Amino acid sequence: MKRNSIRCLVCAVLLSCCGMAMIGCRSPSHYREKADEVAYDVIEEKQQEALGKTSPLQVERPSDILRRRLIEAQNLAVSGQASLGTDALDPIPHWPETGYPTQVSSPDANIPIQPGRPLRISLIDALKIAARNSPDYQSRKEDVFRAALSLDLQRDAFRTVFTTTGRASLTRNTVTDKTSLDASASAGVGRTLKNGLDISAGLTLGLLSMLPGAETVDWGFDPSVSIPLLRGAGRHIVTEPLTQAERDVIYQMWTFERYKRTFAVDIAQRYYNVLRQMDSLTNSENNYRSSVQSARWSRRQADAGRIPEIQVDQAVQRELSSRNSWISAQEGFKDSLDSFKMAIGLPADAQVILDPNDLVQLRERAEQYVAQMRAASKAGNTEEVPPADAPVVLVPPDRAEAGPYEIDEALAIELALENRLDLRIANGEVYDAQRQVVVAADSLRASVGLNAGVRYVGDNSDGTPSLQATQYDGGVTLDLPIDERSRTRERNNYRASLINLERATRSVQTLEDQIKLSIRSELRTLLESRESLKIQAQSVVVAEKRVRSTNLFLEAGRAEIRDLLDAQDSLLSAQNSLTAAVVSYRTAELQFQRDLDLLTITNEGLWQEFSPEDIKNGSQQQQG
């Protein structure tokens, strides 16, 4: 080989090293964008694998979310710039990216905020807003993103890795009064295969030997291979961290999907609770008005000498009590509304009101019951009343008017065990624990490894530059556990892995029993809430009739003011109980679907309820 050829080769290597060095000086924004690209690719891949579908998952929080817009539009108090978002922070010295965080638009920008007026939102609006503004919801998305990055890091262990380094030193010896200069560059490539085989190669160059007048070209080339044979050998051992990382992303997908269902039901429950408090406030207000009117009426009647003064005091006492209840209802409503605003990620002091039409729609079924009871009351009771001493026959609730989600218990449990994502995770963790037992057992074995290498250097001792192999390396490494105390840590880890397997198995059993318990309990809650709806509807009708008749008797002098006050209290209680029963039944329907894991949540945070009829028909076809 000619000397010029060697120099050309070395120059090419140097240029490559320089190019790779320039590549290594990429900006932080490049690395962030690359991490995003890789993570989102992993997320899309694992979404398809875990859920059979893909949907956008954006972890970059928009700057124009509703929370920030409300703070700015309603001039709400904040503690600092962090209250508005990361992009509102004052820059600090040495900040790596001048354009970060980037401006990302949010669908919240389409929600109009009118100056001086509170923001009115419906249940659908609340679900959308919560998915975009809730801090906890954002953190759950970031958990998925982090798991994707962890998987990429594990995959990186089996990729081909290129490295470049450079070194230069200046040495001054004061004894010999000599100064020496040394400079070198090196480039390497390596890869670990999934069977444990590790392959690497390095090229080292003496840069000073490239200067004009140098007699030799100082360079070296070192390829090598190594592979474990006993301990740490085998694809299942080598790739265990990668296998677990792959499964962890799947688990995060399932966890986030179940969280979305739980989160949506929780928001709906809070929303309905605020509406219930709103309805209770209206009832308390009406009750307070009637109490004031009763107190005025009793005062006039007492002044005319028609009723004793004690009845006036009773009416005034009732007025004071009603005022206290009205004030308590006001403050309770405000507390529940503030708590709801925080749950969907909005400031507690933001001016927000809820759409009462959602409760009107919810009460349609209750109004049907009330209308039926009123019609029956007007028609009169034609049934013959049994004698007082006749045996009392208690009629248990039936399924004649059962709602659509009051399905067969055995079918419900079967659906839950088939679809619950947390149960899938628990069963998956049993398999993970089994693999950990295998890995822990492998660490008890002797360590035997083979390695081999070759070193090539430039040689022109005879005046002719040539390429010559100067050294071959090969060997075996042994680590034999002759003294079992040298494996104390590994022995204890192995025993602990067996205990962890037992725990994982028990966790599946416990979760399975909890699921069965929750399904059975929720079916009972549905039945109880439905019966309570009918009972409270009848109670409202009876209480209304009682108030009307007591008023007539009072005007005729055949009743006392206390009778009217008691009737009004009963009506207020029945009205509040009816609304509570309506909310309870609707909430139970949503919780039942959530715990079956059949409540689908869209990317915007909205739910799509499943059709019980489809499941019933499918079950009947299978039985047929």
C-alpha positions as a printed NumPy array, in Angstrom:
array([[   0.   ,    0.   ,    0.   ],
       [   1.447,    3.393,   -0.985],
       [   2.028,    5.975,    1.702],
       [  -0.18 ,    8.469,   -0.165],
       [  -2.997,    5.923,   -0.164],
       [  -2.701,    5.594,    3.567],
       [  -2.739,    9.347,    3.958],
       [  -5.864,    9.586,    1.784],
       [  -7.551,    6.941,    3.909],
       [  -6.611,    8.737,    7.089],
       [  -7.757,   12.077,    5.678],
       [ -11.093,   10.542,    4.775],
       [ -11.436,    9.215,    8.302],
       [ -10.538,   12.622,    9.73 ],
       [ -13.092,   14.341,    7.527],
       [ -15.691,   11.815,    8.628],
       [ -14.805,   12.487,   12.242],
       [ -15.141,   16.219,   11.654],
       [ -18.513,   15.693,   10.016],
       [ -19.684,   13.543,   12.881],
       [ -18.392,   16.153,   15.309],
       [ -20.475,   18.792,   13.575],
       [ -23.487,   16.49 ,   13.77 ],
       [ -22.805,   16.103,   17.483],
       [ -23.184,   19.868,   17.949],
       [ -26.892,   19.93 ,   17.129],
       [ -29.109,   22.36 ,   19.038],
       [ -31.263,   21.385,   22.045],
       [ -34.368,   22.104,   19.984],
       [ -33.272,   19.464,   17.458],
       [ -32.966,   16.85 ,   20.194],
       [ -36.325,   17.821,   21.69 ],
       [ -38.033,   17.568,   18.316],
       [ -36.366,   14.211,   17.678],
       [ -37.51 ,   12.923,   21.087],
       [ -41.065,   14.047,   20.285],
       [ -40.941,   12.33 ,   16.911],
       [ -39.718,    9.059,   18.384],
       [ -42.146,    9.135,   21.33 ],
       [ -45.176,    9.88 ,   19.179],
       [ -44.214,    7.068,   16.794],
       [ -44.008,    4.673,   19.748],
       [ -47.338,    5.913,   21.117],
       [ -49.09 ,    5.407,   17.786],
       [ -47.577,    1.94 ,   17.443],
       [ -48.589,    0.877,   20.944],
       [ -52.052,    2.437,   20.717],
       [ -52.773,    0.205,   17.766],
       [ -51.406,   -2.795,   19.638],
       [ -53.151,   -2.095,   22.957],
       [ -56.433,   -0.542,   21.829],
       [ -56.806,   -1.492,   18.173],
       [ -57.003,    2.174,   17.201],
       [ -54.927,    5.346,   17.222],
       [ -55.786,    8.825,   18.429],
       [ -53.696,   11.993,   18.857],
       [ -52.051,   12.41 ,   22.26 ],
       [ -50.533,   15.877,   22.586],
       [ -48.357,   16.587,   25.624],
       [ -47.43 ,   20.104,   24.538],
       [ -49.847,   22.21 ,   26.571],
       [ -51.388,   25.047,   24.539],
       [ -50.844,   28.602,   25.7  ],
       [ -54.448,   29.69 ,   25.048],
       [ -56.233,   27.152,   27.251],
       [ -59.454,   28.342,   28.839],
       [ -57.891,   28.657,   32.29 ],
       [ -55.441,   31.299,   31.101],
       [ -58.028,   33.125,   29.019],
       [ -60.372,   33.351,   31.997],
       [ -57.593,   34.687,   34.232],
       [ -56.789,   37.381,   31.707],
       [ -60.362,   38.214,   30.648],
       [ -61.815,   38.301,   34.174],
       [ -58.702,   39.856,   35.717],
       [ -58.333,   37.117,   38.328],
       [ -55.648,   37.218,   41.005],
       [ -52.457,   35.209,   40.38 ],
       [ -49.306,   34.617,   42.414],
       [ -46.906,   34.986,   39.498],
       [ -46.235,   34.329,   35.836],
       [ -46.291,   30.568,   36.366],
       [ -50.057,   30.838,   36.878],
       [ -50.403,   31.72 ,   33.192],
       [ -48.175,   28.992,   31.784],
       [ -44.597,   28.088,   30.929],
       [ -44.509,   30.47 ,   27.963],
       [ -45.326,   33.391,   30.292],
       [ -42.232,   32.841,   32.49 ],
       [ -39.446,   35.397,   32.436],
       [ -36.392,   33.977,   30.633],
       [ -33.415,   33.04 ,   32.791],
       [ -29.714,   33.142,   31.826],
       [ -28.431,   30.309,   29.628],
       [ -31.917,   29.125,   28.66 ],
       [ -31.258,   26.538,   25.902],
       [ -34.168,   27.349,   23.535],
       [ -35.295,   30.868,   22.815],
       [ -38.48 ,   29.678,   21.102],
       [ -39.589,   27.22 ,   23.763],
       [ -42.313,   26.527,   24.649],
       [ -43.694,   26.775,   21.157],
       [ -47.088,   28.323,   20.509],
       [ -49.709,   25.567,   20.238],
       [ -53.316,   26.477,   19.552],
       [ -56.097,   24.994,   21.673],
       [ -59.734,   24.338,   20.754],
       [ -60.494,   26.308,   23.935],
       [ -59.843,   29.429,   21.873],
       [ -63.235,   28.847,   20.238],
       [ -65.065,   29.228,   23.565],
       [ -66.262,   32.856,   23.724],
       [ -65.729,   34.816,   26.935],
       [ -67.965,   37.867,   27.207],
       [ -66.538,   40.725,   29.308],
       [ -68.396,   41.27 ,   32.562],
       [ -70.521,   38.141,   32.187],
       [ -69.947,   34.656,   33.635],
       [ -69.042,   31.778,   31.34 ],
       [ -71.98 ,   29.405,   30.832],
       [ -71.067,   25.767,   30.211],
       [ -73.005,   22.57 ,   29.628],
       [ -72.019,   19.029,   30.583],
       [ -70.512,   18.496,   27.131],
       [ -68.529,   21.726,   27.494],
       [ -67.353,   20.629,   30.945],
       [ -66.043,   17.291,   29.649],
       [ -64.13 ,   19.012,   26.824],
       [ -62.734,   21.711,   29.095],
       [ -61.623,   19.167,   31.699],
       [ -59.711,   17.119,   29.109],
       [ -57.752,   20.23 ,   28.074],
       [ -57.311,   22.066,   31.371],
       [ -57.165,   19.519,   34.191],
       [ -53.619,   19.274,   35.624],
       [ -54.123,   15.619,   36.544],
       [ -55.346,   14.769,   33.024],
       [ -52.245,   16.457,   31.592],
       [ -49.979,   14.521,   33.961],
       [ -51.556,   11.23 ,   32.873],
       [ -50.806,   12.016,   29.237],
       [ -47.226,   12.837,   30.189],
       [ -46.939,    9.447,   31.935],
       [ -47.704,    7.776,   28.597],
       [ -45.151,    9.994,   26.865],
       [ -42.472,    9.187,   29.467],
       [ -43.105,    5.464,   29.075],
       [ -42.611,    5.851,   25.32 ],
       [ -39.271,    7.605,   25.904],
       [ -38.185,    4.833,   28.298],
       [ -38.972,    2.253,   25.636],
       [ -36.912,    4.178,   23.095],
       [ -33.993,    4.167,   25.536],
       [ -34.212,    0.377,   25.897],
       [ -34.403,   -0.059,   22.133],
       [ -31.307,    2.111,   21.823],
       [ -29.285,   -0.576,   23.617],
       [ -29.633,   -2.784,   20.51 ],
       [ -28.945,   -0.144,   17.878],
       [ -25.646,    0.473,   16.124],
       [ -23.788,    3.212,   18.009],
       [ -21.129,    5.466,   16.465],
       [ -18.691,    7.424,   18.625],
       [ -15.963,    9.975,   17.896],
       [ -13.438,   11.453,   20.318],
       [ -10.437,   13.73 ,   20.075],
       [  -7.577,   14.414,   22.476],
       [  -4.669,   16.827,   22.551],
       [  -2.066,   17.404,   25.267],
       [   0.951,   19.64 ,   25.758],
       [   3.594,   18.408,   28.245],
       [   6.534,   20.438,   29.62 ],
       [   9.352,   18.61 ,   31.467],
       [  11.297,   21.098,   33.574],
       [  14.114,   18.585,   34.252],
       [  14.916,   17.818,   30.637],
       [  13.693,   21.189,   29.458],
       [  11.674,   19.506,   26.727],
       [   8.131,   20.135,   25.537],
       [   6.106,   17.413,   23.877],
       [   2.843,   17.649,   21.977],
       [   0.449,   14.783,   21.466],
       [  -2.827,   14.745,   19.545],
       [  -5.067,   11.887,   18.505],
       [  -8.537,   11.175,   17.199],
       [ -10.597,    8.039,   17.345],
       [ -13.842,    6.731,   15.9  ],
       [ -15.758,    3.678,   16.958],
       [ -18.797,    1.626,   16.131],
       [ -20.537,   -0.974,   18.275],
       [ -23.678,   -2.984,   18.542],
       [ -25.167,   -5.47 ,   20.983],
       [ -27.303,   -8.165,   19.401],
       [ -30.364,   -9.588,   21.145],
       [ -28.605,  -12.926,   21.634],
       [ -25.972,  -11.171,   23.78 ],
       [ -23.236,  -10.959,   21.151],
       [ -21.387,   -7.657,   21.505],
       [ -19.488,   -6.391,   18.442],
       [ -17.312,   -3.288,   18.409],
       [ -14.533,   -1.738,   16.365],
       [ -12.367,    1.325,   16.883],
       [  -9.973,    3.335,   14.753],
       [  -7.275,    5.496,   16.379],
       [  -5.202,    8.106,   14.556],
       [  -2.103,    9.975,   15.655],
       [  -2.784,   13.434,   14.245],
       [   0.85 ,   14.613,   14.488],
       [   1.937,   11.767,   12.222],
       [  -0.146,   13.398,    9.503],
       [   1.998,   16.526,    9.48 ],
       [   4.529,   17.014,    6.624],
       [   7.89 ,   15.41 ,    7.384],
       [   6.546,   12.642,    9.589],
       [   8.165,    9.323,    8.801],
       [   5.351,    7.025,    9.955],
       [   1.596,    7.065,   10.019],
       [   0.474,    6.335,   13.559],
       [  -2.879,    4.524,   13.414],
       [  -4.605,    1.476,   14.822],
       [  -7.725,   -0.557,   14.135],
       [  -9.271,   -2.741,   16.893],
       [ -12.28 ,   -4.966,   16.145],
       [ -13.552,   -7.229,   18.955],
       [ -16.437,   -9.53 ,   19.866],
       [ -17.712,  -10.985,   23.133],
       [ -20.614,  -13.212,   24.141],
       [ -21.862,  -14.614,   27.472],
       [ -22.385,  -18.383,   27.637],
       [ -24.073,  -19.186,   30.973],
       [ -25.087,  -16.32 ,   33.244],
       [ -26.663,  -13.52 ,   31.223],
       [ -26.87 ,  -15.641,   28.066],
       [ -29.967,  -16.184,   25.978],
       [ -32.295,  -13.849,   24.144],
       [ -34.89 ,  -13.926,   26.959],
       [ -32.306,  -12.698,   29.481],
       [ -30.562,  -10.141,   27.289],
       [ -33.79 ,   -8.532,   26.081],
       [ -35.67 ,   -8.632,   29.405],
       [ -35.356,   -4.847,   30.04 ],
       [ -36.609,   -4.204,   26.494],
       [ -39.47 ,   -6.679,   26.917],
       [ -40.562,   -5.007,   30.147],
       [ -40.335,   -1.542,   28.592],
       [ -42.516,   -2.68 ,   25.679],
       [ -45.107,   -4.02 ,   28.109],
       [ -44.914,   -0.933,   30.332],
       [ -46.031,    1.262,   27.437],
       [ -48.996,   -1.066,   26.844],
       [ -49.85 ,   -0.866,   30.543],
       [ -49.69 ,    2.924,   30.416],
       [ -52.046,    2.912,   27.419],
       [ -54.551,    0.767,   29.3  ],
       [ -54.128,    2.8  ,   32.495],
       [ -54.705,    6.072,   30.659],
       [ -57.728,    4.689,   28.806],
       [ -59.319,    3.552,   32.056],
       [ -58.391,    6.837,   33.713],
       [ -60.242,    8.736,   30.966],
       [ -63.405,    6.771,   31.736],
       [ -63.082,    7.26 ,   35.475],
       [ -62.277,   10.942,   34.977],
       [ -65.27 ,   11.573,   32.675],
       [ -67.689,    9.862,   35.079],
       [ -66.241,   11.807,   38.005],
       [ -66.688,   15.108,   36.136],
       [ -70.275,   14.183,   35.236],
       [ -70.995,   13.214,   38.842],
       [ -69.605,   16.517,   40.09 ],
       [ -71.542,   18.396,   37.418],
       [ -74.822,   16.723,   38.358],
       [ -74.089,   17.319,   42.031],
       [ -73.786,   21.063,   41.37 ],
       [ -77.082,   20.983,   39.475],
       [ -78.651,   19.1  ,   42.374],
       [ -77.376,   21.778,   44.745],
       [ -78.781,   24.396,   42.378],
       [ -82.174,   22.702,   42.432],
       [ -82.014,   22.388,   46.211],
       [ -81.249,   26.106,   46.397],
       [ -84.332,   26.864,   44.277],
       [ -86.459,   24.672,   46.516],
       [ -85.05 ,   26.344,   49.639],
       [ -85.758,   29.757,   48.148],
       [ -89.356,   28.822,   47.369],
       [ -89.746,   27.315,   50.82 ],
       [ -88.387,   30.497,   52.41 ],
       [ -90.881,   32.595,   50.439],
       [ -93.771,   30.41 ,   51.57 ],
       [ -92.533,   30.64 ,   55.172],
       [ -92.525,   34.43 ,   54.99 ],
       [ -96.028,   34.4  ,   53.564],
       [ -97.191,   31.997,   56.311],
       [ -95.695,   34.224,   58.992],
       [ -97.433,   37.289,   57.533],
       [-100.751,   35.432,   57.305],
       [-100.513,   34.201,   60.878],
       [ -99.7  ,   37.72 ,   62.106],
       [-102.797,   39.118,   60.455],
       [-104.94 ,   36.267,   61.787],
       [-103.611,   36.769,   65.314],
       [-104.233,   40.538,   65.15 ],
       [-107.813,   39.711,   64.181],
       [-108.089,   37.365,   67.144],
       [-108.623,   34.255,   65.043],
       [-105.55 ,   32.276,   66.136],
       [-103.503,   32.352,   69.339],
       [-100.191,   34.183,   69.547],
       [ -98.285,   30.92 ,   69.983],
       [ -99.057,   29.959,   66.393],
       [ -97.559,   33.26 ,   65.245],
       [ -94.364,   32.42 ,   67.117],
       [ -94.313,   29.007,   65.452],
       [ -94.628,   30.629,   62.018],
       [ -91.88 ,   33.151,   62.776],
       [ -89.643,   30.369,   64.06 ],
       [ -90.242,   28.488,   60.835],
       [ -89.41 ,   31.629,   58.824],
       [ -86.091,   32.004,   60.651],
       [ -85.289,   28.33 ,   60.152],
       [ -86.14 ,   28.575,   56.448],
       [ -83.884,   31.59 ,   56.067],
       [ -81.042,   29.7  ,   57.7  ],
       [ -81.609,   26.741,   55.36 ],
       [ -81.731,   29.072,   52.356],
       [ -78.418,   30.69 ,   53.308],
       [ -76.834,   27.261,   53.905],
       [ -78.106,   26.094,   50.508],
       [ -76.557,   29.166,   48.871],
       [ -73.163,   28.579,   50.454],
       [ -73.276,   24.84 ,   49.779],
       [ -74.027,   25.523,   46.135],
       [ -71.099,   27.944,   45.902],
       [ -68.755,   25.426,   47.539],
       [ -69.771,   22.633,   45.167],
       [ -69.441,   24.959,   42.157],
       [ -65.935,   26.07 ,   43.215],
       [ -64.911,   22.447,   43.729],
       [ -66.251,   21.579,   40.299],
       [ -64.333,   24.425,   38.64 ],
       [ -61.091,   23.157,   40.133],
       [ -61.901,   19.593,   39.01 ],
       [ -62.087,   20.708,   35.366],
       [ -58.902,   22.798,   35.685],
       [ -60.392,   26.292,   36.011],
       [ -59.626,   28.824,   38.782],
       [ -61.991,   28.632,   41.743],
       [ -62.668,   32.376,   41.51 ],
       [ -63.564,   32.265,   37.8  ],
       [ -67.089,   33.436,   36.972],
       [ -68.748,   30.254,   35.675],
       [ -72.365,   29.087,   35.678],
       [ -73.759,   25.706,   34.652],
       [ -76.538,   25.078,   32.188],
       [ -79.672,   24.056,   34.173],
       [ -81.185,   22.48 ,   31.04 ],
       [ -79.029,   19.391,   31.68 ],
       [ -80.968,   18.787,   34.906],
       [ -84.276,   19.418,   33.125],
       [ -83.43 ,   16.689,   30.621],
       [ -82.318,   14.427,   33.434],
       [ -85.598,   14.873,   35.292],
       [ -87.797,   13.887,   32.364],
       [ -88.164,   10.339,   33.697],
       [ -88.975,   11.611,   37.179],
       [ -91.57 ,   13.989,   35.776],
       [ -93.204,   11.053,   34.033],
       [ -93.548,    9.282,   37.371],
       [ -94.878,   12.463,   39.022],
       [ -97.413,   12.952,   36.229],
       [ -98.598,    9.351,   36.623],
       [ -98.948,    9.786,   40.385],
       [-100.86 ,   13.066,   39.992],
       [-103.223,   11.499,   37.495],
       [-103.841,    8.573,   39.842],
       [-104.384,   10.969,   42.742],
       [-106.98 ,   12.978,   40.813],
       [-108.778,    9.823,   39.695],
       [-109.034,    8.672,   43.301],
       [-108.028,    5.399,   44.886],
       [-110.484,    2.725,   43.742],
       [-108.648,   -0.149,   45.418],
       [-110.329,   -1.629,   48.471],
       [-108.351,   -0.978,   51.631],
       [-107.78 ,   -4.212,   53.618],
       [-108.741,   -4.321,   57.296],
       [-106.149,   -3.035,   59.739],
       [-105.621,   -6.476,   61.223],
       [-105.186,   -8.158,   57.811],
       [-101.759,   -9.758,   57.133],
       [ -99.31 ,   -7.332,   55.547],
       [ -97.837,   -8.634,   52.311],
       [ -94.624,   -6.892,   51.3  ],
       [ -94.136,   -6.584,   47.554],
       [ -90.452,   -6.727,   46.548],
       [ -89.212,   -4.534,   43.692],
       [ -89.419,   -6.087,   40.261],
       [ -87.79 ,   -5.544,   36.873],
       [ -90.994,   -4.517,   35.125],
       [ -89.747,   -0.941,   34.698],
       [ -86.028,   -1.698,   34.756],
       [ -83.729,    0.7  ,   32.969],
       [ -81.66 ,   -0.31 ,   29.928],
       [ -78.493,   -0.922,   31.961],
       [ -80.109,   -3.188,   34.557],
       [ -78.859,   -6.286,   32.761],
       [ -78.447,   -9.82 ,   34.078],
       [ -75.861,  -10.03 ,   36.866],
       [ -73.986,  -13.019,   35.416],
       [ -73.735,  -11.302,   32.035],
       [ -72.533,   -8.082,   33.653],
       [ -69.768,   -9.877,   35.569],
       [ -68.72 ,  -11.722,   32.428],
       [ -68.514,   -8.429,   30.501],
       [ -66.487,   -6.793,   33.26 ],
       [ -63.958,   -9.633,   33.508],
       [ -63.617,   -9.611,   29.734],
       [ -63.174,   -5.861,   29.275],
       [ -61.597,   -4.441,   32.434],
       [ -58.248,   -2.949,   31.447],
       [ -56.877,   -2.889,   34.995],
       [ -57.523,   -6.64 ,   35.195],
       [ -55.548,   -7.087,   31.984],
       [ -52.686,   -5.178,   33.563],
       [ -52.853,   -7.287,   36.72 ],
       [ -52.735,  -10.506,   34.682],
       [ -49.886,   -9.085,   32.629],
       [ -47.953,   -8.331,   35.808],
       [ -48.23 ,  -11.994,   36.784],
       [ -46.425,  -12.883,   33.55 ],
       [ -43.885,  -10.136,   34.284],
       [ -43.273,  -11.646,   37.704],
       [ -42.765,  -15.082,   36.142],
       [ -40.102,  -13.646,   33.832],
       [ -38.408,  -11.982,   36.784],
       [ -38.164,  -15.367,   38.47 ],
       [ -36.391,  -16.701,   35.364],
       [ -34.016,  -13.725,   35.324],
       [ -33.291,  -14.033,   39.047],
       [ -32.594,  -17.754,   38.657],
       [ -30.225,  -17.023,   35.776],
       [ -28.176,  -14.716,   38.009],
       [ -27.383,  -17.693,   40.271],
       [ -25.465,  -19.468,   37.505],
       [ -21.753,  -19.289,   36.841],
       [ -20.574,  -16.49 ,   34.6  ],
       [ -18.709,  -17.682,   31.5  ],
       [ -17.871,  -15.386,   28.605],
       [ -15.902,  -15.595,   25.387],
       [ -14.101,  -12.624,   23.867],
       [ -11.849,  -12.153,   20.886],
       [ -10.148,   -9.208,   19.218],
       [  -7.582,   -8.16 ,   16.649],
       [  -5.322,   -5.085,   16.61 ],
       [  -4.024,   -3.693,   13.337],
       [  -1.331,   -0.993,   13.194],
       [   0.568,    0.809,   10.473],
       [   4.085,   -0.483,    9.922],
       [   6.831,    0.989,    7.693],
       [   9.905,   -0.25 ,    9.49 ],
       [  11.367,   -1.515,    6.237],
       [  10.623,    1.704,    4.437],
       [   7.499,    0.356,    2.74 ],
       [   4.194,    1.285,    4.402],
       [   2.088,   -1.806,    4.919],
       [  -0.946,   -3.07 ,    6.81 ],
       [  -0.023,   -5.797,    9.241],
       [  -1.858,   -7.629,   12.042],
       [   0.294,   -7.302,   15.117],
       [  -1.906,   -8.766,   17.867],
       [  -4.714,  -11.31 ,   18.274],
       [  -6.664,  -11.515,   21.513],
       [  -8.956,  -14.275,   22.683],
       [ -10.023,  -15.545,   26.048],
       [ -12.54 ,  -16.89 ,   28.453],
       [ -13.782,  -15.172,   31.598],
       [ -15.04 ,  -17.299,   34.494],
       [ -16.898,  -16.371,   37.651],
       [ -17.656,  -19.595,   39.493],
       [ -19.789,  -19.396,   42.67 ],
       [ -17.647,  -21.859,   44.616],
       [ -18.547,  -20.111,   47.863],
       [ -22.339,  -19.792,   47.881],
       [ -22.01 ,  -16.654,   50.008],
       [ -20.768,  -14.91 ,   46.875],
       [ -24.334,  -15.233,   45.6  ],
       [ -26.081,  -13.966,   48.741],
       [ -27.605,  -10.986,   46.961],
       [ -28.662,  -13.124,   43.985],
       [ -30.044,  -15.828,   46.273],
       [ -32.179,  -13.323,   48.186],
       [ -33.339,  -11.693,   44.962],
       [ -34.43 ,  -15.076,   43.643],
       [ -36.427,  -15.81 ,   46.78 ],
       [ -37.963,  -12.342,   46.664],
       [ -38.961,  -12.86 ,   43.022],
       [ -40.968,  -15.936,   44.007],
       [ -42.716,  -13.921,   46.722],
       [ -43.452,  -11.176,   44.173],
       [ -45.015,  -13.771,   41.894],
       [ -47.29 ,  -14.918,   44.709],
       [ -48.251,  -11.307,   45.411],
       [ -49.008,  -10.625,   41.754],
       [ -51.213,  -13.706,   41.623],
       [ -53.086,  -12.649,   44.755],
       [ -53.531,   -9.166,   43.285],
       [ -55.373,  -10.676,   40.325],
       [ -57.61 ,  -12.657,   42.64 ],
       [ -58.319,   -9.633,   44.844],
       [ -59.053,   -7.352,   41.901],
       [ -61.309,   -9.972,   40.334],
       [ -63.334,  -10.223,   43.554],
       [ -63.488,   -6.428,   43.835],
       [ -64.817,   -6.185,   40.283],
       [ -67.52 ,   -8.744,   41.013],
       [ -68.417,   -6.899,   44.193],
       [ -68.623,   -3.509,   42.452],
       [ -70.761,   -4.871,   39.593],
       [ -73.197,   -6.566,   41.969],
       [ -73.326,   -3.437,   44.135],
       [ -73.936,   -1.115,   41.191],
       [ -76.762,   -3.274,   39.875],
       [ -78.343,   -3.025,   43.325],
       [ -77.79 ,    0.738,   43.275],
       [ -79.546,    0.977,   39.923],
       [ -82.54 ,   -0.946,   41.25 ],
       [ -82.611,    1.034,   44.504],
       [ -82.329,    4.38 ,   42.684],
       [ -85.109,    3.426,   40.27 ],
       [ -87.403,    2.438,   43.122],
       [ -86.41 ,    5.592,   44.994],
       [ -87.395,    7.618,   41.926],
       [ -90.891,    6.149,   42.014],
       [ -91.187,    6.544,   45.787],
       [ -89.956,   10.136,   45.799],
       [ -92.235,   11.02 ,   42.884],
       [ -95.17 ,    9.706,   44.89 ],
       [ -93.889,   11.579,   47.963],
       [ -93.864,   14.846,   46.012],
       [ -97.458,   14.308,   44.878],
       [ -98.583,   13.44 ,   48.418],
       [ -96.709,   16.429,   49.872],
       [ -98.242,   18.803,   47.292],
       [-101.705,   17.457,   48.093],
       [-101.025,   17.808,   51.801],
       [ -99.973,   21.457,   51.437],
       [-103.092,   22.277,   49.423],
       [-105.474,   20.543,   51.815],
       [-103.775,   22.002,   54.899],
       [-104.134,   25.497,   53.452],
       [-107.855,   24.899,   52.947],
       [-108.275,   23.484,   56.452],
       [-106.288,   26.382,   57.902],
       [-108.487,   28.94 ,   56.183],
       [-111.546,   27.064,   57.465],
       [-110.122,   27.027,   60.993],
       [-109.838,   23.243,   61.081],
       [-106.017,   23.156,   61.205],
       [-103.219,   24.963,   62.978],
       [-100.279,   26.811,   61.457],
       [ -98.001,   24.014,   62.668],
       [ -99.771,   21.605,   60.323],
       [ -99.061,   23.846,   57.349],
       [ -95.434,   24.31 ,   58.358],
       [ -94.939,   20.562,   58.647],
       [ -96.555,   20.034,   55.246],
       [ -94.248,   22.612,   53.644],
       [ -91.21 ,   20.959,   55.229],
       [ -92.319,   17.602,   53.857],
       [ -92.741,   19.057,   50.37 ],
       [ -89.256,   20.586,   50.449],
       [ -87.737,   17.302,   51.587],
       [ -89.603,   15.322,   48.922],
       [ -88.526,   17.705,   46.142],
       [ -84.871,   17.519,   47.176],
       [ -85.039,   13.739,   47.508],
       [ -86.561,   13.411,   44.044],
       [ -83.725,   15.388,   42.468],
       [ -81.168,   13.364,   44.431],
       [ -82.769,   10.135,   43.194],
       [ -82.622,   11.359,   39.583],
       [ -78.942,   12.231,   39.903],
       [ -78.201,    8.993,   41.746],
       [ -79.765,    6.857,   39.028],
       [ -77.976,    8.627,   36.163],
       [ -74.669,    8.512,   38.023],
       [ -75.151,    4.81 ,   38.722],
       [ -75.688,    4.178,   34.993],
       [ -72.408,    5.924,   34.148],
       [ -70.479,    4.207,   36.946],
       [ -71.814,    0.83 ,   35.839],
       [ -70.606,    1.404,   32.268],
       [ -67.267,    2.658,   33.585],
       [ -66.738,   -0.44 ,   35.705],
       [ -67.612,   -2.658,   32.765],
       [ -64.982,   -0.69 ,   30.804],
       [ -67.519,   -0.282,   28.001],
       [ -67.827,    3.502,   28.232],
       [ -65.834,    4.813,   25.272],
       [ -64.114,    8.182,   25.722],
       [ -63.226,   10.24 ,   22.661],
       [ -60.058,   12.274,   22.257],
       [ -62.041,   15.39 ,   23.237],
       [ -63.088,   13.836,   26.551],
       [ -66.683,   13.047,   25.529],
       [ -68.237,    9.656,   26.19 ],
       [ -70.039,    7.241,   23.938],
       [ -72.326,    4.91 ,   25.863],
       [ -72.621,    1.285,   24.836],
       [ -75.916,   -0.296,   23.799],
       [ -77.096,   -2.971,   26.264],
       [ -79.485,   -4.293,   23.625],
       [ -76.611,   -5.205,   21.318],
       [ -74.922,   -7.143,   24.116],
       [ -78.149,   -8.873,   25.135],
       [ -78.851,   -9.883,   21.549],
       [ -75.303,  -11.137,   21.082],
       [ -75.548,  -13.178,   24.282],
       [ -78.848,  -14.696,   23.184],
       [ -77.396,  -15.64 ,   19.796],
       [ -74.45 ,  -17.368,   21.489],
       [ -76.801,  -19.3  ,   23.78 ],
       [ -78.956,  -20.276,   20.785]])
